[in-house]
């Protein structure tokens, strides 16, 4: 009986984990780069003379629009 329960439970857990990860992964991402700055507030340049940049990938959240809350009388 235990073996049958595991055979039914395991595929259900796998399906739920796949569904939850695909729903989470739909966030839109954006790459943002900023110039690296030293302690003296001047931009740091690399060996080739170009300014070194720090880049990060961030999630872009959608703004939700709602209706105004009615004023109580």
N, C-alpha and C positions, 0 to 999 in steps of 0.2 A: 504493500500500500504506500509506503514511504517513497519507493522508487517511482511510482506513478505520479505522486504529488510533485516530485522534483521535475519530472518530465513535462508537466503542465506549467509549473511555476517558473521555471527557467526561461522558456521562450517569451512568456508574458513580461518578465523583468527586462529582457533584452529589448523587446519592442518599446516598452515605456522609456527606457533610457535613450533609444535612438530618436524617438519623437521629441523628448524634452531637449536634447542637444540641438536638433535641427530648428526648433522654435527659438532657441536662444541665439543661434548663429546668424540670424537674419538682420542683426544690427548693422547699419551702414558705417563704414570706417573711412577715415580721412588721414592723410599723412601731413604732419605739421613740422616745419623745420625753422630753427632759430639759430642765429650766429652765436658761436661760443665767445664768451667775454672773460678776460682775465681779471685778476684782482684790481688792476689799475683802470678798469672799465673800458679797456680798449679791445677791439676784436682780435682774436687769435688767428694767425695765418699759418698755413701749412708749409711744407717744403717747396711746393710749387707756386707759392705766393697767393693762393686763393684763401678766402676766409673759411675756417672750419665751421661746419654746422652740426647741430644736434637735431636729429629727427626722431619723432615718435609717431606711432599710429594710435589714433584716438577714435572712440565711438561717437557718432553724431546721433543725438537723440531728437526725435520728432517733437515739435511743440504741439500740445493739444489745445484746441480752442474750445471754449465752453461758453455758456450763457451767463449773464449777470445774475447774481443772487438777488431775489426780490427783497425790498426793504420792508421790515416789519412795521405795522402801524400800531 
